[in-house]
Amino acid sequence: MRRGLLWLTGCCWAGWVQAAQPLHLLTQEQAPYAMQLAGGSQAGLALDTVRCAFGRLSLPAEIRFAAWARAQRRVENGEGDGYFPASRNAERDGLSQWFGPVAPQQWRWYLRRDSRLDPLAPGFREYARVGAYAGSNMLHWLQEQHYQVTVSPPEHDQMLDVLLAGRADAVLAANLAMDKLLAQRGAAGKVRSVLAQDKPLGLYLSHRFMAQQPAAFAAKLQRALARCQPATPR
């Protein structure tokens, strides 16, 4: 995993913060949401929205890349203030506060083109071998819903490898990320997809961090994120 550092600088926020300490945010490297580019710069659909929002609030933020499961653990352990882009679940909500959306997302089932399985058919969860990448809300949901999870690679892009290798009958993945990967590898013709559910992505900030903020912070951040979202995904 390549790592990068992005500074969002500002002098003050609505007269409330003077010489503010930077927020420590974590993200994973996953096109098109957050990417480490040549020369040390970063960009991406979710990253740009978060950067824009904190820029509007004139709050400094330090954003680092980490493996997704590790990023969440670091925030839970007090080693970071928040992480993104993340879809919501009850476990995450218990530890942090969700803001968003910062990027659109569909959960889609991806199967090999010649597969006759139907992820929406009765019995699919009982007999199909499925997977999602480690630390993802998708994996948590599959396990909670008692699917037959047989693979959980550490990185999102490895799910295409396990699917094409026949180690899983279907994988659950974020549509923009998987479709971009399929295009990059020229594998779009080998795979088909079925919509599972719409799950927009957001930013989680720890309850510990939020307890230190002014009462109006949450509403101001939510409005800033809404103004910073692009009209259409890139």
N, C-alpha and C positions, 0 to 999 in steps of 0.2 A: 504494500500500500504506500503510495507516495504521499508525502505530507507537505502542507503548505500553510502559510500564515497570511491572513488578510486583515489589515487595519482599517477600521471605519472611524475616522477622527471627528471630534467636535469639541467645542469649548464649554458649552453649558446646555441645559435642557429646561426650557420654559422658566428660567430663573430659579429652579429648584436644586440643580446639581452644579457644584463648583469643583473643578479639577477631578471629575469623576474617574473612578477606577474603571478600566475596560471590562465589559462583560466578556466572559470566557464561554464561547459557543463551540460546539462540535458538530461536524457533519461527516458524511461518508462520501467517497468519490464514486459518483454514479451519474453517467450521462443519461438525460440532459439536465439533471437537477443540480449537480454540483461537480465541478471538474477542475483539476489542476492542469494548467496550461503551460506550454513552454515559456521559459523566461521567469517563472515564479508567480505569474498572475493566476487568478481564479475567476471562474464564471459559471453560470448555470441558471436554469429557470428559477429554482428555489433560492439559491444563493444570492442572486441579484435582487430578488424581492426582499429578502431579509436585510441585505446591505442597504437598500433604498429606504426601508422603514426606519432603521436606526439612524440613518443619515438625516431623515426628516425630523427625528427627535433630537438631533445633535448629540447623540450618545456614542461614545467610543466602544467598539466591540472588536474582540480578537477571535477570529474563526480559524479552527484547526481541523484538519482531516484525520480521521481515525476509522478503524474497522467498526462497523455499526454496533455490534454487541458491546464492544469495549467503550464506545462513545456513551452509550446509555449507562453503563456501570460507573463510569467516571463521574457523570452528573449525579447519580444516586449516592456516590461516595463523597460528594462535596468537592470534587476536583474540577468541576465545571458548572456554569450557571444554566446551560440549556443545550438542546440538540435539535437538529432538523435535517431533512424533512421527514416528518413522522405522521402516520395516521393514528387515530385515537383508539385506545382501549381502556378498560377500567383499571387495569394494573398501572399503566402509565399515568392515568389521571390521579391515582392515589399518591403519586410521588411528585408530580409536576403539573403545571397549568398549561393547557393547549391554547395557542393563538393561531388564527388562520382563516382561510387557507393561504398557503404560500405557493402552492402549485397544484394543478389538477392531477388526479390519478384514478385509473380504473384497475381493480384487481381482475385479471383475466387468467383463465386456464389456458395453458399452452400444451398442445399435444403434437405428436408426430403426424404428418399429413396423412399417412396411411392408417392411422388408428381409427377404429370404429367405435371407440368409447365415447359416451356422452356424459360430461361432468354434471349435467342437470338431471340425469335419469335416476330413478329410484335404485338404490343399491350401489351406486358408484362409490360412495364413501366406505362401503364395507369391503369391496374387492379391489379397487384400483390402488396402485402404488403411487403415492404422490409426494411432493416436497415443496419447500420454500427455503430461502436462505436464512442462516443463523441470525438470531436477534431481531428478525422482522416480525411485524404484527401479523403478517400472513401466516408465518409458521405457528405463532401463538394461537391464531384462530383455528388452523387445521387441527392442532392437538386438542384444543378445547372442544371442537366439534367431532372428535373421535374419528378423523380420517386415518387411513393407513399410511402414516408418514414413514418413508424409508430412506429419504435423503434430506440433508440440511447443510449444504456446502457453506463455507464461511463467507463467500462473496456472491453477490447477485449474479454476475456474469457466468459463474460456474454452473448455474442451473441449466443453461442451454447445453453445456457439455454433457451433464448427466442425463438430460432428456434424450439427446440424439444418440447417446451411447446405450440407451435402453435400460438405464438403471432406475428409471421412473416412468410410469405411464403418462403422467401429467405433472406439470409444475405450476404453482400459483405465483404470478409475477406482476409487477407494475407495468402497465402497458407502454408508457413512453420509453422507459428504460429498456424493456425487452425488445420493443419494435426497433429501436435505434441499434441495439446489438445485432439483431437479425439482419438489418440492412448492412451494417459494417462487415459482417461475416458472409454476406451473400447467401444466407440460409433461409430467407423468407419463404421460399418455395417448399421447404422441408417441414414446415410447421403450420398449424392452424390454431386459432384461439377462440375461446368462448367467454363472454362476459360473466363474471362472478358477481361483482358489486362495485358501485362507485364509492371510492374512499379517498377524498381529497387529503392532501398533505399539509401539515402545519409545523409550527415551532413550539416546542415544549420548554418552558422556563421553570426551574425548580421552585417549590413552595418556599424553600429557605431564601432564595433570591427575592421572590415576590414579597415576602414579609418585610423586606428592607426598603420597599419602594413606596412612593407617595400613593395615596388612594386613587388618584386619577391616572396612574401609569397604565393600567390594563386597558382602559378605554382608549387612551391616546395611541397605544401600540396597535390595537386592533384597527383603528381608523387608518393609521399609517400603512399597515400591511394591505388594507383594501385599496388604498390609492396607488400602491406600488406594483400591483399585479398587472402583467401585460394583458392586453385585450385578447390575444390568442397565444397558445403555446408555440414556442419556437422549435 
